[in-house]
Amino acid sequence: MKFLMMIKSSEDRKVLPKELADAIGRLSVGPNAAVVVASGALAESAESARVRISGGELTLTDGPFSETKEVVGGFGILEYASREEARKGAREFMELYRKYWPGWEGEMEIRQILTPEDYARLQTK
């Protein structure tokens, strides 16, 4: 099963501490590690844009987005055997933030990436 993991925090973030980056690297190796399909940090919202449809109208808005308190600052697509394993992996990852970046505040959202089989199952409900 593949999961999209998104790190959300305020945009006043600083550079990831080296100790944290090293610990994350160690987490992604070993016999029990999840398969990392893709991962990365994201540019600040000042360098971003949003496209929205509302009331039948399409609008494009350049960042920064002043009404946003937290933004997605990074992501990972990881493969786990189960939803429980994904949740365990997310807790281990966030524990590294707590340990190596005191004072940092944020959250990780875990979303399963649906397969065509998942869509077919949902349509029969």
Phi and psi restraints in degrees (value plus and minus 20) as a CYANA .aco file:
   2 LYS   PHI    -122.6   -82.6
   2 LYS   PSI     124.0   164.0
   3 PHE   PHI    -152.5  -112.5
   3 PHE   PSI     120.2   160.2
   4 LEU   PHI    -114.3   -74.3
   4 LEU   PSI     102.2   142.2
   5 MET   PHI    -130.4   -90.4
   5 MET   PSI     103.7   143.7
   6 MET   PHI    -139.2   -99.2
   6 MET   PSI     107.6   147.6
   7 ILE   PHI    -111.5   -71.5
   7 ILE   PSI     104.7   144.7
   8 LYS   PHI    -138.7   -98.7
   8 LYS   PSI     116.2   156.2
   9 SER   PHI    -180.2  -140.2
   9 SER   PSI     157.2   197.2
  10 SER   PHI     -88.2   -48.2
  10 SER   PSI     140.3   180.3
  11 GLU   PHI    -104.5   -64.5
  11 GLU   PSI     -18.7    21.3
  12 ASP   PHI    -105.3   -65.3
  12 ASP   PSI       4.0    44.0
  13 ARG   PHI     -84.6   -44.6
  13 ARG   PSI     136.4   176.4
  14 LYS   PHI    -130.7   -90.7
  14 LYS   PSI    -195.9  -155.9
  15 VAL   PHI     -87.1   -47.1
  15 VAL   PSI     118.8   158.8
  16 LEU   PHI     -76.5   -36.5
  16 LEU   PSI     107.3   147.3
  17 PRO   PHI     -79.0   -39.0
  17 PRO   PSI     121.6   161.6
  18 LYS   PHI     -77.2   -37.2
  18 LYS   PSI     -60.7   -20.7
  19 GLU   PHI     -80.7   -40.7
  19 GLU   PSI     -57.6   -17.6
  20 LEU   PHI     -88.4   -48.4
  20 LEU   PSI     -66.0   -26.0
  21 ALA   PHI     -79.4   -39.4
  21 ALA   PSI     -62.9   -22.9
  22 ASP   PHI     -83.3   -43.3
  22 ASP   PSI     -62.6   -22.6
  23 ALA   PHI     -85.2   -45.2
  23 ALA   PSI     -58.8   -18.8
  24 ILE   PHI     -83.2   -43.2
  24 ILE   PSI     -60.9   -20.9
  25 GLY   PHI     -80.6   -40.6
  25 GLY   PSI     -60.3   -20.3
  26 ARG   PHI     -89.0   -49.0
  26 ARG   PSI     -51.6   -11.6
  27 LEU   PHI     -85.4   -45.4
  27 LEU   PSI     -48.3    -8.3
  28 SER   PHI    -111.3   -71.3
  28 SER   PSI      -5.8    34.2
  29 VAL   PHI    -146.8  -106.8
  29 VAL   PSI     140.1   180.1
  30 GLY   PHI      93.2   133.2
  30 GLY   PSI     147.5   187.5
  31 PRO   PHI     -86.8   -46.8
  31 PRO   PSI     -45.9    -5.9
  32 ASN   PHI    -121.6   -81.6
  32 ASN   PSI     -13.4    26.6
  33 ALA   PHI     -92.4   -52.4
  33 ALA   PSI     127.3   167.3
  34 ALA   PHI     -92.1   -52.1
  34 ALA   PSI     136.0   176.0
  35 VAL   PHI     -99.9   -59.9
  35 VAL   PSI     100.7   140.7
  36 VAL   PHI    -109.2   -69.2
  36 VAL   PSI      93.2   133.2
  37 VAL   PHI    -101.3   -61.3
  37 VAL   PSI     -63.1   -23.1
  38 ALA   PHI    -181.5  -141.5
  38 ALA   PSI     132.6   172.6
  39 SER   PHI    -180.7  -140.7
  39 SER   PSI     140.7   180.7
  40 GLY   PHI     153.0   193.0
  40 GLY   PSI     144.6   184.6
  41 ALA   PHI    -110.8   -70.8
  41 ALA   PSI     134.6   174.6
  42 LEU   PHI    -132.2   -92.2
  42 LEU   PSI     129.9   169.9
  43 ALA   PHI     -84.7   -44.7
  43 ALA   PSI     137.2   177.2
  44 GLU   PHI     -84.6   -44.6
  44 GLU   PSI     138.1   178.1
  45 SER   PHI     -84.2   -44.2
  45 SER   PSI     -42.4    -2.4
  46 ALA   PHI     -82.3   -42.3
  46 ALA   PSI     -43.0    -3.0
  47 GLU   PHI    -122.3   -82.3
  47 GLU   PSI      -5.6    34.4
  48 SER   PHI    -141.0  -101.0
  48 SER   PSI     157.2   197.2
  49 ALA   PHI    -167.0  -127.0
  49 ALA   PSI     140.2   180.2
  50 ARG   PHI    -146.8  -106.8
  50 ARG   PSI     121.9   161.9
  51 VAL   PHI    -138.1   -98.1
  51 VAL   PSI     106.1   146.1
  52 ARG   PHI    -150.7  -110.7
  52 ARG   PSI     125.3   165.3
  53 ILE   PHI    -132.4   -92.4
  53 ILE   PSI     103.6   143.6
  54 SER   PHI    -168.2  -128.2
  54 SER   PSI     109.6   149.6
  55 GLY   PHI      40.4    80.4
  55 GLY   PSI      10.5    50.5
  56 GLY   PHI      59.0    99.0
  56 GLY   PSI     -20.2    19.8
  57 GLU   PHI    -124.2   -84.2
  57 GLU   PSI     121.4   161.4
  58 LEU   PHI    -122.5   -82.5
  58 LEU   PSI     105.7   145.7
  59 THR   PHI    -150.1  -110.1
  59 THR   PSI     126.7   166.7
  60 LEU   PHI    -136.5   -96.5
  60 LEU   PSI     107.6   147.6
  61 THR   PHI    -142.8  -102.8
  61 THR   PSI     106.4   146.4
  62 ASP   PHI    -101.1   -61.1
  62 ASP   PSI     128.5   168.5
  63 GLY   PHI     -96.7   -56.7
  63 GLY   PSI     151.5   191.5
  64 PRO   PHI     -97.1   -57.1
  64 PRO   PSI     142.5   182.5
  65 PHE   PHI    -126.3   -86.3
  65 PHE   PSI      76.3   116.3
  66 SER   PHI     -83.0   -43.0
  66 SER   PSI     -48.1    -8.1
  67 GLU   PHI     -99.7   -59.7
  67 GLU   PSI     -25.5    14.5
  68 THR   PHI    -110.3   -70.3
  68 THR   PSI     103.2   143.2
  69 LYS   PHI    -107.2   -67.2
  69 LYS   PSI     -56.1   -16.1
  70 GLU   PHI    -148.9  -108.9
  70 GLU   PSI     125.3   165.3
  71 VAL   PHI    -147.9  -107.9
  71 VAL   PSI     139.9   179.9
  72 VAL   PHI     -95.7   -55.7
  72 VAL   PSI      98.4   138.4
  73 GLY   PHI    -122.6   -82.6
  73 GLY   PSI     -36.6     3.4
  74 GLY   PHI    -183.5  -143.5
  74 GLY   PSI     145.3   185.3
  75 PHE   PHI    -169.5  -129.5
  75 PHE   PSI     142.7   182.7
  76 GLY   PHI    -168.0  -128.0
  76 GLY   PSI     123.2   163.2
  77 ILE   PHI    -131.7   -91.7
  77 ILE   PSI      95.3   135.3
  78 LEU   PHI    -145.4  -105.4
  78 LEU   PSI     130.5   170.5
  79 GLU   PHI    -128.3   -88.3
  79 GLU   PSI     105.2   145.2
  80 TYR   PHI    -147.4  -107.4
  80 TYR   PSI     141.1   181.1
  81 ALA   PHI     -93.5   -53.5
  81 ALA   PSI     -46.1    -6.1
  82 SER   PHI    -176.3  -136.3
  82 SER   PSI     148.0   188.0
  83 ARG   PHI     -82.6   -42.6
  83 ARG   PSI     -58.4   -18.4
  84 GLU   PHI     -82.7   -42.7
  84 GLU   PSI     -60.9   -20.9
  85 GLU   PHI     -85.2   -45.2
  85 GLU   PSI     -57.5   -17.5
  86 ALA   PHI     -83.9   -43.9
  86 ALA   PSI     -62.9   -22.9
  87 ARG   PHI     -84.6   -44.6
  87 ARG   PSI     -61.2   -21.2
  88 LYS   PHI     -82.8   -42.8
  88 LYS   PSI     -65.0   -25.0
  89 GLY   PHI     -81.6   -41.6
  89 GLY   PSI     -59.5   -19.5
  90 ALA   PHI     -85.6   -45.6
  90 ALA   PSI     -60.4   -20.4
  91 ARG   PHI     -83.5   -43.5
  91 ARG   PSI     -63.3   -23.3
  92 GLU   PHI     -82.1   -42.1
  92 GLU   PSI     -61.9   -21.9
  93 PHE   PHI     -83.0   -43.0
  93 PHE   PSI     -68.1   -28.1
  94 MET   PHI     -88.3   -48.3
  94 MET   PSI     -48.5    -8.5
  95 GLU   PHI     -81.5   -41.5
  95 GLU   PSI     -54.4   -14.4
  96 LEU   PHI     -83.9   -43.9
  96 LEU   PSI     -60.3   -20.3
  97 TYR   PHI     -81.3   -41.3
  97 TYR   PSI     -63.7   -23.7
  98 ARG   PHI     -83.8   -43.8
  98 ARG   PSI     -59.9   -19.9
  99 LYS   PHI     -94.7   -54.7
  99 LYS   PSI     -65.5   -25.5
 100 TYR   PHI    -120.1   -80.1
 100 TYR   PSI     -23.9    16.1
 101 TRP   PHI    -157.2  -117.2
 101 TRP   PSI      48.3    88.3
 102 PRO   PHI     -75.4   -35.4
 102 PRO   PSI     116.7   156.7
 103 GLY   PHI      71.1   111.1
 103 GLY   PSI     -36.8     3.2
 104 TRP   PHI     -88.3   -48.3
 104 TRP   PSI     120.4   160.4
 105 GLU   PHI    -149.5  -109.5
 105 GLU   PSI     118.0   158.0
 106 GLY   PHI     156.0   196.0
 106 GLY   PSI    -189.8  -149.8
 107 GLU   PHI    -168.2  -128.2
 107 GLU   PSI     141.9   181.9
 108 MET   PHI    -138.2   -98.2
 108 MET   PSI     109.8   149.8
 109 GLU   PHI    -121.4   -81.4
 109 GLU   PSI     114.9   154.9
 110 ILE   PHI    -133.7   -93.7
 110 ILE   PSI      98.3   138.3
 111 ARG   PHI    -148.8  -108.8
 111 ARG   PSI     104.4   144.4
 112 GLN   PHI     -89.5   -49.5
 112 GLN   PSI     118.5   158.5
 113 ILE   PHI    -110.2   -70.2
 113 ILE   PSI      98.7   138.7
 114 LEU   PHI     -96.0   -56.0
 114 LEU   PSI     125.4   165.4
 115 THR   PHI    -118.9   -78.9
 115 THR   PSI     148.9   188.9
 116 PRO   PHI     -76.5   -36.5
 116 PRO   PSI     -54.6   -14.6
 117 GLU   PHI     -84.5   -44.5
 117 GLU   PSI     -59.8   -19.8
 118 ASP   PHI     -81.7   -41.7
 118 ASP   PSI     -63.1   -23.1
 119 TYR   PHI     -81.7   -41.7
 119 TYR   PSI     -63.0   -23.0
 120 ALA   PHI     -82.0   -42.0
 120 ALA   PSI     -61.6   -21.6
 121 ARG   PHI     -84.5   -44.5
 121 ARG   PSI     -61.4   -21.4
 122 LEU   PHI     -85.2   -45.2
 122 LEU   PSI     -53.4   -13.4
 123 GLN   PHI     -93.0   -53.0
 123 GLN   PSI     -41.7    -1.7
 124 THR   PHI    -108.5   -68.5
 124 THR   PSI     -24.7    15.3
